[in-house]
Amino acid sequence: STAALLGAGVAALAFARRRLG
């Protein structure tokens, strides 16, 4: 579903932001 994809995208973005600093 779109909601699932959006949630996964947001989680990935948050993970990337934390990893970058």
HELIX and SHEET records of a PDB file:
HELIX    1   1 THR A    2  LEU A   20  1                                  19    
END                                                                             
